[in-house]
Amino acid sequence: MLVDDDINALRQRQHILLRQQSRGEITQAQLDEELSPLETEIDSRLQKVFEENDKRVRRELEKERIRRETMAEEVKKKEKVPRASSPRGPKKNSYASVILEKLQKRSLKTVDVVTDAVLEEKPGRDRTKVKSQINVMLNEIKKGKKPQFVMDADGFHISPKA
């Protein structure tokens, strides 16, 4: 519904003229003479109101489109952010802490030997899970995701960062 005081006043004037003509106070010629510019003015004002509303709707749609794009970009950024490991390191006596401890021993040369040593110290977990966790931890250290450790020259053992 349109709410414009100028248009409402013009419509009121149009109504008054039509009532005057129906009562016989003015002739059809006088009605046509006064009504024609009045209707032209009403039409031009309505056209202006419609154009303003159309511009407003377009602006709102553009704002909504931009908002959706920025939200989609933020979601993509959040998805790509890797989960940071705890700066304090793994919990005491967890599989991660035992694995890190075993990877620092020079006597253990392969992933299988390290897996056996971890399961010997802390049994109760599937061998393949422990083995995959060791590989994941080695890759994280190689990529620098665990800044408290450095990969040794042999590419398998680790040492704490000084």
N, C-alpha and C positions, 0 to 999 in steps of 0.2 A: 504494500500500500504506500502510495506516495504521500509525503507530508511536506508540502511547500506552501507557505502562507500566501505568496504572490499568486500561485495557481489557484488556490482556494478562493482568494478574493475575486479573481477573474471569473471563476465558475459561479460564484455567488452573484456577480453582476449579470452573467448570462441568464441565470435562473430568474432574477428580478425582471429582466427584459421580457423573457418568455411569459411570465405571470402577467406583466402589464399588457402584453399583446392579447393574452387570452381573456382578460377583463375588458378589453376594448379601449384601454387608455392610450395605446399607440397603434398606428396602422402597420400593415405588413411591410410597407416600403420603409418606414422608420426602423422597424425591427431589423430588416435586412441591412440597412445602412449602418446601424450600430453593432450588429452581431458579427458582420464579416471581419472587421479589424480585430474584434474581441477573440473570435475563433482562431485567427491567424496568430495572435499573441499567445494564446493558450497552447497552440500546436508548437510554436517555436520554444516556449518555455519547457514544455514536456520533452521535446527533442533534446534540449540542453540537459535536463535532469537524467534522461536515459543515457546520454553520452557520458555524463559524470559517473553514473552507476556502473556503466560498462567499464570505464577506466579503473574504477575502484576494484571491481571484481577481478580484472586482469592483474592489477598490482598484487592483490591478495593471493591469486593463483601462482604468480611468479614467486612471491615470498614463500609460499608453501612448497613449491618445487625446489627452491634453493635450500630451504630447511631440510627437506628430505634428502637432498644430495649431501649436505654437510653431515647429517646423521649417518648416512651410509658410509661416508668417508671415515667418520669416527669409529664406526663399528669395524671397518676393515683395519684401521690402525690398532684397535684394541685386540683384534684377533691375531695380528702379526707380532705383537709384543710377547717375547718369550718370558716364561715364568722364571723369575730370578730365584736362585737358591738362597738359602738362609745364610746371612753373613757370619753367623756363629758356627756354621757347619752342621753336620748331621748329629742326631741325638746319640748319646752314649749307648753302646751295645746294640745299635741298630745294624741292619745288614749293610747299609751304606758306610757306616764308620768302620766296620770290620773289613769291607772290601778296600776302602782307602788305606787302611793299615796294611793289608796284605799286598797291595800294589806298590808299597814303598819298600818291600823286602826284595833284595837282589837275588835271593836264592830261588824265587818263584819265577820261572821263565815264560810260561804260556798261560793263556786264559783258562785252560782246563786244570792246570795245576793250582792256579789261584782259586778256581771254583771249588776244588777239593778241599783246599785249606780253609776257605770260608765255611763250607758245610761241616767240616770237622769241628771248627770252633763254635759254630752256631747252627746246629741241625734243625730240620723241620720245614725246609722250603724246597720247592721243586728245583732240580739241578738246572733246567733250561731257563727258569726265571732268574736265577742267580747269574748264570752265564750272560744272559741278555742285559742284566743290570750292569755287569762289569763292562760290557762293550759300550753301553750308553754312557757310563761314567768316563771311560777313556775318551770317547768322542767329545764329550762336554769339556774335558780338560784340554784336548787338542784345540778346540774352537775358542777356548778362553772363557767359557761360561762359569768355570770354577776358578776364580782369580787367586784363591789361596794356594793353588797347586800349579806346578810347572812340569811339563813333560820332559823326561830325560832324553839324552841323545839316542838311546836305543829304540825309542818310540813306543816302549811298553811300560816302563816303570815311571813312577811319579815321585816328586819330592816337594816338600812344602816350600812355598815362596818365602824368600828371606826378607 
